Amino acid sequence: MSNRGSEWRKWDLHVHTPATKLANNFKLSEGEDPWDKYCEFIEDCDVEVFGITDYFVIDSYIKFIEKFKEKFPQSTKVFFPNVEFRLSDKNKDAEHIQFHIIFSNAKATIEKITPFLSRLPLISTDDIKLTSKFCSENDLTEVTYKKAMVNLDITIDKLKESFSSDEYIVISLASGYGSLRPGKSDTRGAEYAKEIDKRCKAFFGSSKDTDFYLNKKDGRSAYNLKPKPVFNGSDAHSFQNLEDKLGKSYIKIDGEGQVCDYSEITWIKAEKTFEGLLQVLNEPENRIFIGDHPVVLDRIGEFPNKYINSIEIDQIDSYDDKDGVWFKKQKAYINPELTVVIGNKGKGKSAITDVIGLCGNSHRQKDFSFLNNKKFKKKELAKNFKSLLLWYDGNKNEKNLNDIIDENSIEKVKYIPQNFFEDLCNNIDDDKAFKKEINDVVFRHIDETERLNKNSFDDFIQDKQTAIYNQIKLIKNKISELNTEIIDKQNKTAKNHIENLVSNLKERETELENLKKNAPIKNYDEGLISNLDNNPNFKRTSEITASISNLKEEEKAYVERLTIINSDILKLNQLEERIKNEEVSVNQFIDNETFILKEFNIDPQKVFSQKIKFDITVITNTKMSLRNEKINIELNLGKVVYDEILHSSLNVDVSNFIYNKIIKLTNEHSSLLSGLEGNTKAYQEFVKQDKEWKEKQENLLGDETGKNLNTINYFKKEIERCEKDYVIDLAKFKEERISLSLDIYNKKKEIIDIYLALKNNVEKIIDDNSDKIKEYNINIDATFEINSFTSNFLDYINKSISGKFYGTNESEKVIKELINSTDINDQESFKEFLEDIQSKFEDNGDKSQPPFNQLRQNKEPLEFYDFIFGLDFLKEKYELKLDNKSIEQLSPGERGAALIVFYLLLDSNDIPLIIDQPEDNLDNHSVYKILVPFIKDAKKRRQIIIVTHNPNLAIVSDAELVIHVNIDKEHKNTFSFNSGAIENKKINNSIVDILEGTEPAFIKRKDKYGF
């Protein structure tokens, strides 16, 4: 037996018949049967449950039932007798207050109503004392229905004498004629209204009265009056009333523009039984809606593809029961709100949800507890059975129970199998799966238009991060280039380096002074020099001396040119490498973006035209030319020995090499000089020595610009640069480096901003439900955090060298104090942190050395600076916290509580949610403080199916449908469903049979259901 349990249906508990005793306006033409027309109205309208009403008696109810059953014997409409009474007391408008008693339609109850009425004393509105007048047909005819009244207290006492409390409901009027309407200053009337309120279980009224009687407005709650339901009834007294009001919203305006008559639709969520109506008294807020449509029906109408109608499981045609009957023509309807599956242990509770998960493409198939290779799929038993999931939009999902789910398919249900839930809660050592579940709930709060076509939080964030990290990589490259310059300038501005330059300068200046003191001595007779011009050997040596001097100048120019060539070749090699890398990068970019362009049917060639191929021929040729020139210079300078084979392509004359020319001329000069004698020889030796002496002076002094290394002018210029220019450069480079680091900070902040947007979406929902989760302080951190900075920083430092980081404990204290004093989420504060680290590292008390002399021997300054200013230690943190505990610190029970909050309260996904035995991973406190209220809240937004071995969960969660599952193992494992609302007596019995509840649930169950 299967039904959907408590469903929203139209009820009208205040409808009069053609036999009503007062204001009977059911008029027809002569010869027409009003009962035929009345019954047709009732059957044809979309109201499903009625209160058939008359004054003081139930005669018209009994007559209607006879007529209706005769005319429509197969009708599913349900009817309750509603007896309307008038009290002797009056309201502020001098109207006698009216009230109703709705009775159960059970045969035993119906049989007791007339005897009860015949014992109920009457009072007359004429203030005539009545004796022995009761609510019987004869007495009422005598007193007249217009004047008849009863006393409320006597009526209540007589009811208790004749009926049990579950056979009737006393209802008063909240508004309209004969209602409780004490004036503002009517103290006595107000007190009487409270007394009537206490004796009634419900009220007839309008949607405007609902909040007052639910204690949502000031007034009733102060008097300890419990919330009560308000029903709107049509109070139909004519066929026109039936036409206008039955199951419809109706409003009538009089000639003065005032509302003179109206009616609203009453929806009640219950089985069409008197037990269902009694259940409404227990849940007046959630079981009644006055208006056009309850929200859930609007949602079903808007998203019928997201609500399961039913699940069917059956054998395939060829199966012969040889391995058990199992599933045979089994069908269970699913309530659109909360369905709870109950059953004893091992009786197949998880079977129904596994099958729904299979048909709904759940991606948790590996966690199924019934449809797995150790149970029902063992030896391929499952292949003998099929299933069909029917949705409200008429679509069907059919599967063989042995099928494998394609995890690339879209999940139509969110299924949390028991095994999966347990793993998430208990696997403390691996948080990835738990975080993924939480993050994916958060991800669904991103507007679909902004999800970048991603299906998960991780994919979305990675996509965002990739672009940002690529930009950060470029910034880090610039920082590394700056760090190279800074290291160079810190070396050059160090005191010991400058002192070394000064020392070298003094050494060169001393050499120059000594050289000047040792000028060549003229050991010849100057008077005889003029006569030497006629000496051919003397003349030749002079020519050779001049030629060697010219060759030396040429040699010097070659050396300078060779220096430039070597530098140029290095630059061209680096440029060529960068161009090649860029070519690979650009083409990789084109390949990646081509796929996106094709998504939009854009021809990639219209955007990129073709793959990039940089032409570096001119660079290669330039390098070749420079290399040839280099070889030629090196041959000229004697740095390379000429090889006829190797250098044949150069087409050079070895004899013309400067190096060879100088050797040749030097040898010739030495030979000629040895042939001279006396004054001639002395003069030539002086000329040679004087030339060499002057060249040495020039070499010591160097060019005035200081470009010649290791010369006096070089050292002077370099000292000036170290003391001034490099200091300025260093300050500028460090400022640029901080600026670039902040650029990285801001790029990382863009990721934080993404997290913050998600955090804000979720925290709004948390704030809106703060009263429900006040015992569970849930918050999300979206901040920066400094990760492993202290240990990594100090790993570079030699803590035995004096400075701010001297000593192991002392250095740790310095770093931690810096971190603790920094608000890393404030850019200015973080900038100060970088500047403080920089200054403390440089302020080592020893200006003679560059600051990185504090580094350990195996640590490179560039690596150290790249670590600090590249900000790899600055991490973007996104973390859920429960009571300020991170995920890693949560106990299994706390994890279970957090998951329930996210699944039921925060998850914006609106596909059906199925959770198998969630209470197993929660303590009792969490079950009643989190699971229950959040289930109640979640079922308003999505269809919920819960599997539990504790049927109390169905009771305290106010389940709309309970499915009792059983496998009869003594009769070939025959599987069966028995379903209905909580108030259904068969379901009551099932709950009692398998009850394993705790004391709070027993108490609540007894209060609400009487069992």
NORFEN-V150784 format. One record per backbone hydrogen bond with DSSP energy under -0.5 kcal/mol. CO is the residue of the C=O (numbers start at 1). NH is the residue of the N-H. E is the energy in kcal/mol with one decimal. If there is no record, write none. Layout:
BEGIN
[[CO;NH;E] [CO;NH;E]]
END
This chain:
BEGIN
[[1;979;-2.0] [5;7;-0.8] [7;270;-1.6] [9;268;-2.6] [10;48;-2.8] [10;49;-1.3] [11;266;-0.5] [12;51;-2.3] [14;235;-2.5] [14;236;-0.8] [15;53;-3.2] [17;20;-2.0] [23;25;-0.9] [25;27;-2.2] [29;32;-2.1] [32;34;-0.7] [33;37;-1.6] [34;38;-2.7] [35;39;-2.9] [36;40;-2.1] [37;41;-2.3] [38;42;-2.4] [39;43;-2.5] [40;44;-2.7] [41;45;-1.6] [46;10;-0.5] [48;78;-2.2] [49;12;-2.8] [50;52;-0.7] [50;80;-2.4] [51;15;-2.5] [51;53;-0.7] [52;82;-2.8] [53;17;-0.7] [54;56;-0.6] [54;84;-3.0] [58;62;-2.3] [59;63;-2.5] [60;64;-2.5] [61;65;-2.6] [62;66;-1.9] [63;67;-2.4] [64;68;-3.4] [65;69;-2.4] [66;70;-1.6] [67;71;-1.8] [68;72;-3.7] [72;75;-1.3] [78;50;-2.4] [80;52;-2.4] [81;103;-2.5] [82;54;-1.8] [82;84;-0.6] [83;101;-2.3] [84;56;-1.8] [85;99;-1.9] [86;150;-2.4] [89;97;-2.6] [91;94;-2.1] [95;91;-2.4] [97;87;-3.6] [98;173;-0.8] [99;85;-3.6] [100;171;-3.3] [101;83;-2.7] [101;103;-0.5] [102;169;-2.0] [106;110;-2.6] [107;111;-2.2] [108;112;-0.6] [109;112;-1.2] [109;113;-0.8] [110;113;-0.9] [110;114;-0.7] [112;116;-2.0] [113;117;-2.7] [114;118;-2.3] [115;119;-0.6] [116;119;-1.2] [117;120;-1.6] [117;135;-1.3] [119;121;-0.7] [120;135;-1.4] [123;149;-2.2] [124;127;-1.5] [128;124;-0.6] [133;122;-2.8] [134;136;-2.6] [136;140;-2.8] [137;141;-2.0] [138;142;-1.9] [139;143;-3.0] [140;144;-2.5] [144;147;-0.8] [144;148;-1.4] [147;125;-1.6] [149;123;-2.6] [150;88;-1.0] [151;155;-2.4] [152;156;-2.6] [153;157;-2.3] [154;158;-2.7] [155;159;-2.3] [156;160;-2.2] [157;161;-1.6] [158;162;-1.5] [159;163;-3.0] [164;167;-1.8] [165;168;-0.5] [167;104;-2.4] [169;102;-2.5] [169;171;-0.5] [170;201;-3.0] [170;202;-1.3] [171;100;-4.1] [172;174;-0.5] [172;204;-2.9] [173;180;-2.1] [176;179;-1.6] [178;98;-2.9] [179;181;-1.1] [181;92;-1.0] [183;186;-1.2] [185;187;-1.7] [186;190;-2.3] [187;191;-2.2] [188;192;-2.2] [189;193;-2.4] [190;194;-1.9] [191;195;-1.8] [192;196;-2.5] [193;197;-2.4] [194;198;-2.2] [195;199;-1.2] [196;200;-1.3] [197;200;-0.5] [201;229;-0.6] [202;172;-2.0] [203;205;-0.5] [203;231;-3.2] [204;174;-3.6] [204;175;-1.0] [206;209;-1.6] [206;210;-0.7] [207;210;-0.5] [207;211;-0.5] [209;213;-1.9] [210;214;-1.2] [211;216;-3.0] [211;217;-0.8] [212;215;-1.3] [213;228;-2.7] [220;223;-2.4] [220;225;-1.1] [221;224;-1.6] [224;226;-0.6] [229;203;-1.9] [231;205;-3.0] [231;233;-0.6] [236;16;-1.7] [237;25;-2.4] [238;242;-2.1] [239;243;-2.6] [240;244;-2.6] [241;245;-3.1] [241;246;-0.6] [242;246;-1.4] [245;247;-0.5] [245;248;-2.3] [250;263;-2.8] [252;260;-2.5] [252;261;-1.2] [254;257;-2.0] [258;254;-3.4] [258;260;-0.5] [261;252;-3.4] [263;250;-3.0] [265;267;-0.6] [265;291;-1.9] [266;11;-2.6] [267;289;-2.4] [268;9;-1.8] [268;270;-1.0] [270;7;-0.8] [271;273;-2.4] [273;277;-1.8] [274;278;-2.4] [275;279;-1.9] [276;280;-1.1] [277;281;-0.9] [278;281;-0.7] [278;282;-0.7] [279;282;-0.8] [279;283;-1.2] [283;287;-1.9] [284;288;-0.5] [287;269;-2.8] [289;267;-3.2] [289;291;-0.6] [294;297;-0.6] [294;298;-1.6] [295;299;-2.5] [296;300;-2.5] [297;301;-2.2] [298;302;-1.9] [299;303;-3.4] [303;306;-2.0] [304;307;-1.1] [304;392;-0.9] [304;393;-1.0] [307;392;-2.4] [309;334;-2.2] [310;390;-2.5] [311;332;-2.6] [312;388;-2.4] [313;330;-2.6] [314;386;-3.0] [316;319;-1.6] [321;324;-1.8] [326;328;-0.6] [326;975;-2.9] [330;313;-2.8] [332;311;-2.5] [337;339;-0.6] [337;944;-3.1] [338;960;-1.2] [338;961;-1.9] [339;946;-2.7] [340;342;-0.6] [340;963;-2.7] [341;948;-2.6] [342;965;-2.7] [344;347;-1.7] [348;351;-0.6] [348;352;-0.9] [349;352;-0.5] [349;353;-0.8] [350;354;-2.6] [351;355;-2.3] [352;356;-2.1] [353;357;-2.7] [354;358;-2.5] [355;359;-2.6] [356;360;-2.2] [357;362;-3.0] [358;361;-1.4] [360;412;-2.9] [360;413;-1.2] [364;367;-1.9] [365;368;-1.7] [367;419;-0.6] [370;372;-1.9] [370;376;-1.9] [372;375;-1.3] [372;377;-2.2] [375;378;-1.7] [376;382;-0.8] [377;380;-1.9] [378;381;-1.4] [380;383;-0.8] [381;384;-1.8] [382;385;-1.9] [382;401;-0.6] [384;316;-2.6] [385;401;-2.5] [386;314;-2.4] [387;399;-1.9] [388;312;-2.5] [388;390;-0.6] [389;397;-2.2] [390;309;-3.3] [390;310;-1.7] [391;394;-1.9] [395;391;-2.6] [396;398;-0.5] [397;389;-2.7] [399;387;-2.7] [400;403;-2.4] [405;407;-0.8] [406;409;-2.0] [412;912;-0.6] [413;415;-0.8] [414;914;-3.2] [415;417;-0.7] [416;916;-2.5] [417;421;-2.5] [418;422;-2.6] [419;423;-2.3] [420;424;-2.4] [421;425;-1.9] [422;426;-2.9] [423;427;-2.2] [426;428;-2.1] [427;430;-0.7] [429;431;-0.5] [431;435;-3.1] [432;436;-2.5] [433;437;-2.2] [434;438;-2.2] [435;439;-3.3] [436;440;-2.6] [437;441;-1.5] [438;442;-2.0] [439;443;-2.9] [440;444;-1.4] [441;908;-0.5] [442;445;-2.0] [443;446;-2.1] [447;450;-2.5] [448;451;-1.2] [451;454;-1.9] [456;460;-2.2] [457;461;-2.9] [458;462;-2.6] [459;463;-2.1] [460;464;-2.0] [461;465;-3.3] [462;466;-2.6] [463;467;-1.1] [464;468;-1.4] [465;469;-3.8] [466;470;-2.1] [467;471;-1.5] [468;472;-2.3] [469;473;-2.4] [470;474;-1.4] [471;475;-1.8] [472;476;-2.7] [473;477;-1.8] [474;478;-1.6] [475;479;-2.3] [476;480;-2.4] [477;481;-2.0] [478;482;-2.4] [479;483;-2.8] [480;484;-1.8] [481;485;-1.7] [482;486;-3.0] [483;487;-2.8] [484;488;-2.0] [485;489;-2.6] [486;490;-2.9] [487;491;-2.2] [488;492;-2.0] [489;493;-2.1] [490;494;-0.6] [491;494;-0.5] [494;498;-2.1] [495;499;-2.9] [496;500;-2.0] [497;501;-2.1] [498;502;-2.8] [499;503;-2.6] [500;504;-2.4] [501;505;-2.4] [502;506;-2.7] [503;507;-2.2] [504;508;-2.5] [505;509;-3.0] [506;510;-2.7] [507;511;-2.3] [508;512;-2.5] [509;513;-2.6] [510;514;-2.9] [511;515;-2.5] [512;516;-2.8] [513;517;-1.9] [514;518;-1.0] [515;518;-0.7] [516;519;-0.8] [521;523;-1.1] [524;526;-0.8] [525;528;-1.4] [526;529;-0.9] [526;530;-0.5] [528;531;-1.0] [529;532;-2.0] [530;533;-0.7] [531;534;-0.8] [532;535;-2.2] [534;536;-0.8] [535;539;-2.7] [536;540;-2.4] [537;541;-2.4] [538;542;-1.8] [539;543;-1.9] [540;544;-2.8] [541;545;-2.5] [542;546;-2.1] [543;547;-2.5] [544;548;-3.2] [545;549;-2.0] [546;550;-2.1] [547;551;-2.9] [548;552;-2.4] [549;553;-1.8] [550;554;-2.3] [551;555;-3.0] [552;556;-2.6] [553;557;-2.1] [554;558;-2.1] [555;559;-2.3] [556;560;-2.1] [557;561;-2.4] [558;562;-2.9] [559;563;-1.9] [560;564;-1.8] [561;565;-2.6] [562;566;-2.5] [563;567;-1.8] [564;568;-2.7] [565;569;-2.9] [566;570;-1.9] [567;571;-2.3] [568;572;-2.6] [569;573;-2.3] [570;574;-2.3] [571;575;-2.6] [572;576;-2.7] [573;577;-2.1] [574;578;-2.4] [575;579;-2.5] [576;580;-2.2] [577;581;-2.5] [578;582;-2.6] [579;583;-2.3] [580;584;-2.1] [581;585;-2.7] [582;586;-3.2] [583;587;-2.2] [584;588;-2.2] [585;589;-2.4] [586;590;-2.6] [587;591;-2.5] [588;592;-2.4] [589;593;-2.8] [590;594;-1.8] [591;595;-0.9] [592;595;-0.6] [592;596;-0.7] [593;597;-2.5] [594;598;-2.3] [595;599;-1.2] [596;600;-0.9] [597;600;-0.9] [597;602;-2.6] [598;601;-1.7] [601;603;-0.5] [602;604;-0.5] [603;606;-1.7] [603;607;-0.6] [604;607;-1.2] [604;608;-3.3] [604;609;-0.5] [605;609;-1.0] [608;610;-3.6] [614;616;-0.9] [616;620;-2.8] [617;621;-3.1] [618;622;-2.2] [619;623;-2.7] [620;624;-2.5] [621;625;-2.7] [622;626;-2.6] [623;627;-2.7] [624;628;-2.5] [625;629;-2.4] [626;630;-2.6] [627;631;-2.8] [628;632;-2.4] [629;633;-2.5] [630;634;-3.2] [631;635;-2.6] [632;636;-2.3] [633;637;-2.7] [634;638;-0.6] [634;639;-2.4] [634;640;-1.3] [635;638;-0.7] [636;659;-3.2] [643;647;-3.1] [645;648;-1.0] [647;650;-1.4] [648;651;-1.0] [652;654;-0.7] [653;656;-1.9] [654;657;-1.7] [657;661;-2.7] [658;662;-3.1] [659;663;-2.1] [660;664;-2.8] [661;665;-3.1] [662;666;-2.9] [663;667;-2.6] [664;668;-2.4] [665;669;-2.9] [666;670;-2.7] [667;671;-2.3] [668;672;-2.9] [669;673;-2.8] [670;674;-1.8] [671;675;-0.8] [672;675;-0.8] [672;676;-0.6] [673;676;-0.9] [677;680;-1.2] [677;681;-1.0] [678;682;-2.4] [679;683;-2.2] [680;684;-2.1] [681;685;-2.5] [682;686;-2.0] [683;687;-2.6] [684;688;-2.3] [685;689;-2.7] [686;690;-3.2] [687;691;-2.1] [688;692;-2.3] [689;693;-2.5] [690;694;-2.4] [691;695;-2.2] [692;696;-2.1] [693;697;-1.7] [694;698;-2.4] [695;699;-2.7] [696;700;-2.2] [697;701;-2.5] [698;702;-3.2] [700;712;-3.6] [701;713;-2.5] [703;706;-1.6] [707;709;-0.6] [708;711;-0.9] [711;715;-2.8] [712;716;-2.3] [713;717;-2.5] [714;718;-3.2] [715;719;-2.5] [716;720;-2.0] [717;721;-2.4] [718;722;-2.9] [719;723;-2.1] [720;724;-1.1] [720;725;-0.7] [721;726;-3.6] [721;727;-0.6] [724;728;-2.1] [725;729;-2.7] [726;730;-3.0] [727;731;-2.1] [728;732;-2.2] [729;733;-3.0] [730;734;-2.5] [731;735;-2.0] [732;736;-2.4] [733;737;-2.4] [734;738;-2.3] [735;739;-2.1] [736;740;-2.4] [737;741;-2.4] [738;742;-2.2] [739;743;-1.4] [740;744;-1.9] [741;745;-2.5] [742;746;-2.6] [743;747;-1.9] [744;748;-2.8] [745;749;-2.0] [746;750;-1.2] [747;751;-0.8] [748;751;-0.6] [748;752;-1.8] [749;753;-2.8] [750;754;-1.3] [751;755;-2.1] [752;756;-3.0] [753;757;-2.1] [754;758;-1.7] [755;759;-3.1] [756;760;-3.0] [757;761;-1.8] [758;762;-2.2] [759;763;-3.3] [760;764;-1.7] [761;765;-1.1] [762;766;-2.3] [763;767;-3.1] [764;768;-2.4] [765;769;-1.2] [767;770;-1.5] [769;772;-1.3] [769;773;-1.3] [773;776;-1.7] [775;777;-0.5] [776;778;-1.4] [777;779;-0.5] [777;883;-2.9] [777;884;-0.6] [779;881;-2.9] [781;879;-2.2] [783;877;-3.5] [785;787;-0.6] [785;875;-2.8] [786;788;-0.6] [788;792;-1.8] [789;793;-3.2] [790;794;-2.5] [791;795;-1.2] [792;796;-0.6] [793;796;-1.5] [793;797;-0.6] [796;856;-2.7] [797;799;-1.0] [798;801;-1.6] [799;807;-3.2] [803;806;-1.3] [807;811;-2.5] [808;812;-1.8] [809;813;-2.1] [810;814;-2.1] [811;815;-2.1] [812;816;-2.7] [813;817;-2.4] [814;818;-1.9] [815;819;-2.5] [816;820;-3.0] [817;821;-1.6] [819;822;-1.6] [822;824;-1.1] [823;826;-2.3] [825;827;-0.5] [826;830;-2.5] [827;831;-2.4] [828;832;-2.0] [829;833;-1.7] [830;834;-2.2] [831;835;-2.5] [832;836;-2.7] [833;837;-2.6] [834;838;-2.4] [835;839;-2.8] [836;840;-2.9] [837;841;-2.1] [838;842;-2.0] [839;843;-2.4] [840;804;-0.6] [842;844;-2.0] [846;849;-1.0] [847;495;-2.8] [848;496;-2.3] [850;853;-1.9] [851;854;-1.7] [852;855;-1.4] [854;798;-3.6] [856;859;-2.0] [860;864;-2.2] [861;865;-2.8] [862;866;-2.5] [863;867;-1.9] [864;868;-1.9] [865;869;-2.7] [866;870;-1.6] [867;872;-0.6] [868;871;-0.6] [871;874;-1.4] [873;787;-3.0] [873;875;-0.9] [875;785;-2.0] [875;877;-0.6] [877;783;-1.6] [879;781;-3.4] [880;887;-0.5] [881;779;-2.3] [881;883;-0.5] [882;885;-1.5] [885;882;-2.1] [886;889;-1.4] [886;890;-0.6] [887;890;-1.2] [891;895;-2.6] [892;896;-2.3] [893;897;-2.1] [894;898;-2.4] [895;899;-2.7] [896;900;-2.3] [897;901;-2.3] [898;902;-2.3] [899;903;-3.4] [900;904;-2.8] [900;905;-0.6] [901;905;-2.1] [901;906;-1.7] [902;907;-1.7] [912;414;-3.3] [913;945;-2.7] [914;416;-3.4] [915;917;-0.8] [915;947;-2.5] [917;920;-1.2] [918;921;-1.7] [919;922;-1.5] [923;927;-2.0] [924;928;-1.8] [925;929;-2.2] [926;930;-2.4] [926;931;-2.1] [927;932;-2.3] [930;934;-2.2] [931;935;-2.2] [932;936;-2.1] [933;937;-1.6] [934;938;-3.0] [935;939;-2.2] [937;940;-1.2] [938;941;-1.9] [938;942;-2.0] [943;913;-2.9] [944;339;-2.6] [945;915;-2.4] [946;341;-3.4] [947;917;-2.4] [949;951;-0.6] [950;953;-2.2] [951;954;-0.8] [951;955;-1.3] [952;956;-2.9] [953;957;-1.4] [954;959;-2.6] [955;958;-1.5] [959;982;-0.6] [960;6;-3.3] [961;340;-2.8] [962;964;-0.6] [962;980;-1.9] [963;342;-2.7] [963;965;-0.7] [964;978;-1.4] [966;968;-0.5] [966;976;-2.4] [967;969;-1.3] [968;971;-1.0] [968;973;-0.6] [968;974;-1.7] [972;325;-2.9] [972;326;-1.1] [973;326;-0.9] [973;975;-0.5] [974;968;-3.1] [976;966;-1.9] [978;964;-3.4] [980;962;-2.8] [981;984;-1.5] [984;988;-2.7] [985;989;-2.2] [986;990;-1.9] [987;991;-2.6] [988;992;-2.3] [989;993;-2.4] [990;994;-1.6] [992;995;-0.9] [998;1001;-0.7] [998;1002;-1.9] [999;1003;-2.4] [1000;1004;-2.3] [1001;1005;-3.0] [1002;1006;-2.5] [1003;1007;-2.4] [1004;1008;-2.4] [1005;1009;-3.2] [1005;1010;-0.8] [1005;1011;-0.6] [1006;1010;-1.2]]
END
